[in-house]
Amino acid sequence: MRVPAVSRLQKVHNAGVALTELERLGVHAGSKDEAKMIVDGHRDTVVSLLWTVAHAVQWRERFQEDVIKEEIARVRVQAGVADEKKT
């Protein structure tokens, strides 16, 4: 990150770093072109990014992967279905 971000180039760089970090966390946030659009204030791109992040956070908060896997395994056992592939 470049702080303080004075120039447009620094702002685009910082937005790109943030988008890359979101991608690393599993949130499809956008490309470097979208970083430029965010810095330029393109409303549709910014709103789309906000909804994507909000959805990803809410999804993780509501649905915990390990709990879901345990529930699937429990239902399979009750139904008599063999576990074909363990992950």
C-alpha positions as CSV (number, residue, x, y, z in Angstrom):
1,M,0.0,0.0,0.0
2,R,1.1,3.5,-0.8
3,V,0.1,5.9,2.0
4,P,-0.9,8.7,1.6
5,A,-2.2,8.0,-1.9
6,V,-1.9,11.4,-3.5
7,S,-1.8,10.6,-7.2
8,R,-4.3,8.6,-9.3
9,L,-1.6,6.0,-10.0
10,Q,-1.1,5.4,-6.3
11,K,-4.8,5.1,-5.7
12,V,-5.1,2.6,-8.5
13,H,-2.2,0.6,-7.0
14,N,-3.9,0.6,-3.6
15,A,-7.3,-0.5,-5.1
16,G,-5.5,-3.3,-7.0
17,V,-3.8,-4.4,-3.8
18,A,-7.1,-4.5,-2.0
19,L,-8.8,-6.5,-4.9
20,T,-5.9,-8.9,-4.9
21,E,-6.2,-9.5,-1.2
22,L,-10.0,-10.1,-1.6
23,E,-9.2,-12.6,-4.3
24,R,-6.8,-14.4,-2.0
25,L,-9.5,-14.6,0.6
26,G,-11.8,-16.3,-2.0
27,V,-13.9,-13.3,-2.9
28,H,-14.0,-12.6,-6.6
29,A,-13.6,-8.9,-6.5
30,G,-12.4,-7.9,-9.9
31,S,-9.4,-7.2,-12.1
32,K,-6.9,-4.4,-12.4
33,D,-9.2,-2.7,-14.9
34,E,-11.9,-2.7,-12.3
35,A,-9.4,-1.1,-9.8
36,K,-9.1,1.8,-12.3
37,M,-12.9,2.0,-12.6
38,I,-13.3,2.1,-8.8
39,V,-10.7,4.9,-8.5
40,D,-12.5,6.8,-11.2
41,G,-15.8,6.5,-9.3
42,H,-17.8,4.2,-11.6
43,R,-20.9,3.7,-9.6
44,D,-21.9,0.3,-11.0
45,T,-18.5,-1.2,-10.4
46,V,-18.3,0.2,-6.8
47,V,-21.8,-1.0,-5.9
48,S,-21.1,-4.4,-7.4
49,L,-18.0,-4.7,-5.4
50,L,-19.8,-3.7,-2.2
51,W,-22.5,-6.3,-2.8
52,T,-19.9,-9.0,-3.6
53,V,-18.0,-8.4,-0.4
54,A,-21.2,-8.1,1.7
55,H,-22.5,-11.4,0.2
56,A,-19.2,-13.2,0.8
57,V,-19.0,-12.0,4.4
58,Q,-22.6,-12.9,5.1
59,W,-22.3,-16.3,3.5
60,R,-19.3,-17.2,5.6
61,E,-21.0,-15.9,8.7
62,R,-24.2,-17.9,8.2
63,F,-22.8,-21.1,6.7
64,Q,-19.8,-22.6,8.3
65,E,-18.2,-25.2,6.0
66,D,-17.3,-27.7,8.7
67,V,-20.9,-27.7,10.1
68,I,-22.3,-28.2,6.6
69,K,-20.0,-31.1,5.9
70,E,-20.9,-32.8,9.3
71,E,-24.6,-32.4,8.5
72,I,-24.2,-33.9,5.0
73,A,-22.3,-36.8,6.5
74,R,-25.0,-37.3,9.1
75,V,-27.7,-37.3,6.5
76,R,-25.8,-39.8,4.3
77,V,-25.4,-42.1,7.2
78,Q,-29.1,-42.0,8.1
79,A,-30.0,-42.6,4.4
80,G,-27.5,-45.5,4.1
81,V,-25.5,-43.8,1.4
82,A,-21.8,-44.7,1.4
83,D,-19.4,-41.8,1.5
84,E,-18.0,-41.9,-2.0
85,K,-15.3,-39.4,-1.6
86,K,-14.0,-37.9,1.6
87,T,-12.7,-34.3,1.4
